[in-house]
Amino acid sequence: MSSEKNQPFYVLSIDGGGARGIIPALVLRRVEERLGKRCCGTFDLIAGTSVGGIIACALSHGQHSAAEIVQTFIDTNERVFDKSMSDRLLGIVQTQPKYDGKGKRQVIVDLVGGVNTRFGKTHGGVVTVVPTYNVTSMTEVVWASDQHNNSSEDQVFAADIADATSAAPLYFPSVRVGPDEWHVDGGLFANDPTVLTVAEAERVLRAAGDYARRPIYVLSIGTGTVARPPTTTKSLGKETESFGLFDWLQAGLVGMLMDDSITSNVIAPMLMRPIDRFERVQVELPCQVELDDTSQTELLTSAVKQSIDAIDKQLAKLQL
């Protein structure tokens, strides 16, 4: 990171995607290999939604390397998505969240440096941005670490924010943040947080009087996309007029919501002129991988390896 005049203000934006979160972790491991230093020493602002928010907090609060995060995901995926007996017996008709969230919570606490790590305390002053949805007030919330003072009066903790942004409805319980407000996955409104990230970067630079002096360079990383639906998948059409919750879940609604979005494909490049200051890394997958499918780690890793030359070219455009 650097605050010198004309030095790029480096921004990292990480999508949500559940078990597919190993994809951005692998890409960031490549960034660290190329630069010879950790991401928290490279980026001025790190943002993420859902599993992307966990990665963001692990980098900026837990001071972990991307390689350590990759290994943690490999070692703990089964613990995070540990199916209960009721889930195995009842499947989609169960009346409770699919997972109890206890395994996820412990992994998060380990990654962010402990349960008492305050959200306002980041390594080297890197700004961390994480969206959640407040179900108590029914409002969207964008958490920014520089808006918290790290005092004993500030009861906002990194583990709570990371836990809340990854609390996908139907899959995990809501999470209490602060005295008595309950939050769920920020992916409800910003699974791809790129535009939020750019807005926060502009706010930080304007506050420092650096907006006109430092260009904003954005690296946005997705969690994989399927270029073409498999030939065995039936196309959807008029029958969707009568779809209920069960039908949409069977049709892969969650995967549709996580898939590549208009945010990074259209809106963000329009904001980030000239275009070479914005790079969207999105790995093509051979098939749809569900949010909680922990059996596809090798497939996801292979997809990143196959795209590594293209990824290197994109990183080079950002001087990374």
PyMOL commands that set and color helices and strands:
alter all, ss='L'
color gray80, all
select helices_A, chain A and resi 18-35+39-41+51-60+66-80+85-93+102-112+123-125+145-147+158-165+187-190+194-208+238-242+245-250+253-258+262-271+275-277+294-306+308-317
alter helices_A, ss='H'
color red, helices_A
select strands_A, chain A and resi 9-14+45-48+127-134+139-144+175-177+181-185+216-221+225-226+278-281+284-285
alter strands_A, ss='S'
color yellow, strands_A
deselect
rebuild
show_as cartoon
